Amino acid sequence: MSHYLSATTAGNLADVAHVRAFLQQAVDHYPRLAAFGFTLKLPYRENLADYPSLMSRFHTEVWQRTDEYSRNRQQTRRHSPPTVLRWIWGATSAPVCRMVLMMNLDTLGGENTSQLNDNALQDMSEIICDAGQTVSGIRYDAVTNMASLSISRSDRGSFSSPFNQLKAWIQAMDAPVTMVRTGIAG
């Protein structure tokens, strides 16, 4: 990854504004945003300090697989612009945490039809699950409660509902919340 920028909040009002700004930047950056909410189960560690390195490894796995997915699309002459992966997750002092990943839907090849969008979201869901299994060493259920949505600024009538759902995912996380932008994939 070329960049890995991180910020952790404590849950006060200034931090709520910081999270809101991070979310707004993601929506403003891409006209069509893909968001994935899920629970990640990491392997148990005696030392709580081990969890941030496992989280970093998980992010790296997802980034590498997303980059490979994008390159494969480009080799078959299909459109796949670069994306920045934006992560938000709740407290990681336990082996289970709730996460949200936001990225450019167009990198996955999501088109303007709901079927193609669904296929693109499903492909990324599989990438996330595979990365979770690799990092956790758990054959099944390393990633659970997977949900995905697409937010399009150009669809005037359908922007508010998925955006509010994304905000609800983030508001339901345990404080402190950590936000990370990983390097460009694609």
Buried (B, 14 or more C-beta within 10 A) or exposed (E): BEEBEBBBBEBEEEBBEBBEEBBEBBBEBBBBBBBBBBBBBBEEEEEEEBBBEBBBBBBBBBBBBBBEBBEEBEEEEEEBEEBBBBBBBBBBEEBEBBBBBBBBBBBBBBBEEEEEBEBBBEBBBBBBBBBBBBBBEBEEEBBEEBEBBBBBEEEEEEBEEBBEBBEEBBEEBBBBBBBBBBBBBB
